[in-house]
Amino acid sequence: MLYGGYQHNIDKKGRLAIPSKLREQLGESFMICRGIYGKRCLCVYSTENWNNLVSAIGSLPNAKASVVKRFLYDGAFEVSFDSQGRILIPSTLREYANLDVEAHIIGMDTNLEIWNKELWDEENARYSPESVAEIVETLDF
């Protein structure tokens, strides 16, 4: 399970350090792509979770699956860590997510999200303990 929030800088070459705790769970190579949840962030998936996502998309009706595939696959890249635990974020993805200097990395259970720090701060400010509690109250556990 991927969890936690981490602040890291992106260097001038577009490299971002991923915390060691998260690297272990992602494996040697993994996928990075545009987020598909309506937010301008990037998503990082282990090979196993990427394959699960691809299978789920394949279960959609063809017209809908094609839309999602075009959006997702056009901005998807297989990446791996360098010797210092960094990944190179392709320039097209850095532009999409407005990643320049500061990034916020969030473990989201099955994947990571990588946010521009300012956009993350704006997104995070939208939620209060009360609004989260309203959602949690609907859970059956």
MARLUMPA-380084 format. One record per residue: x, y, z of N, C-alpha, C in turn. Coordinates in steps of 0.05 Angstrom, whole numbers, plus 5000, padded with zeros to 4 digits. Atoms other than C-alpha are relative to their C-alpha. Example, Ala and Ser with C-alpha at 12.3 -4.5 7.8 and 13.67 -1.06 7.14 Angstrom:
<vexbas>
501849765000524649105156501850245000
498449764999527349795143498550225014
</vexbas>
This chain:
<vexbas>
501749775000500050005000501850255000
498549755002502750684980498550225016
501349794984501351245030502150205009
498249794990504351885058500150234981
499649765017505652585032502850105004
497249925000512552835014500550244982
499249765016515453494989502849954989
497450035012521153454940500350204977
499449815022524453914889500649844975
499350115027524953764815502450164990
497649855009531853924788499650104971
500249875026533254304724499749804976
500250205021533553654684497349865001
502650134998526553454707500049755017
499850244983528752924758498850065027
501449984974524752804821500849765017
499450224982527052394881497449895012
502350134988522051884905500949875026
499250114974522351684979500549694998
499250295002525650994989497749825008
502350164991519450735025498149944976
501850035023515450844961501449854977
498550135022520950604913499849705002
500150294995520849914944497549884989
502650115008513549824928499450034970
500449955029513950084856501549804983
498550195016519149584832502150154984
497849895016524849694783499150194978
501249825020520649984727497050025004
502849954994513650274729499150214980
501249825019508950734692499450275013
500849744992507951484698498350124978
501949905020502151834663498550245012
501849794991497252404666497949885018
502250094983492152344722497449984986
502650045014485452074700497650065018
502149954980481452314760499150295000
501049725002479953024735501750205013
498249824987485953344767502650034984
497549965015492353644736502449905016
497750134986497053164771500949774983
499150245013501052564749499549765017
500350254985499951844769502349824994
497950195003505251324780498949735009
501150264994503350584778502249794998
498350245004507249944791499049864975
500850155024507049474732497449845005
502450154993501849044768497650185000
502349834999497249624783499450134973
500449895027498249914713498449794984
501450215015496049244684497149975010
502750014990489949244730498350234989
501449775011488149944706499349954970
500550055028488949744633497849804996
502250205002484449134644497350135006
502549864993479149574678499150184977
500749835022479350064620498949834977
500950185021478549484572497249895004
502850094995471949304605497950214994
501949795007468849964586498949954971
500950015028464550014523502150124982
497949935018469050104462500450304997
499849715005467550844450501250145025
498949874975468951034523502949905005
497350104996475050584527501950144982
498249865019477950914465500750285010
499549734990477151604496502150005023
498150024977480651404561502749914990
497450095010486151024524501550224986
498649785014487651614479501250205019
499049804980488252084538502249885017
498150134982492051594582502549914986
497750125013496651244534501750204985
498449795014498751874496502050135019
498249884981501952124560501149805020
499050214982504351464590502949934992
497250075005511751294598500849795021
498750194981515450704629502550145010
497749874988520650974677501349815020
498650144979525750714726501750195016
498449834982529950994783502950014990
497149985004536951254773501449915026
498550104977542451074823499550165025
500649844977540151634869497050005007
502950034994532751424871498350214988
501649805014530351954823498849894975
501150065026525851904763500150254983
500149785019526152324701497150034990
502849955009519252624688500250124972
500049895027518352724613498950284999
500749725002517653454593497050044995
502949975006510553344565498449975026
501550044975508253094633500650235020
499449774982511853654671498350244991
501749785010508154154626497149955008
502850064995501453804635499350065030
500649974971501953804712501250265012
498849744991505454494715502149955022
497950074981511354174751502550164992
497749845006517254644755502249965021
497950024980521054674821499149825023
500950154976516954414880497749814992
502050215005512853774878499149895027
501150154977508353424928499249734990
500550285007508152664924498149895021
502050124982502152304954499649704993
500750285003501351564964496949975001
502950025003494251384942499149715000
500650284997494050644961501249844977
499050165023495050334891501850164981
498449845017498750914859501050255015
499249744990502451564872498850224983
500649765015500252254852502350195005
497949794998505352794837498750264991
501349745004502753504843502050235000
498849754996505354194832499350095028
500549954972506054424904497850215004
502149794997501755054895497349894993
502650125007496254664860499149805021
500750184978496554144915498950165024
500949844978495854684968497250104995
502749915007489754954932498049775002
501850234999486654264924499549915029
500250094972488054074996498450195017
501549804985485054725022496949974996
502950045005478354514991498749815019
501150214983477453965042500550085029
499849954971476054065116499749735015
500550254985475953545171497049924999
502950055000468353615170499149884973
500850105026467753495095501049714996
498950275001472152875100498349825018
501650164981468152625160497349934987
502550065014461752665118500349774981
499550225018464752205067500549745015
499350244984467651725119497549885013
502450104987460851675153498449824982
501550175019458151335090501349724997
498650265001463250765097498749805019
501050214983461150105126502349845010
497850164988466849885170500150045030
</vexbas>
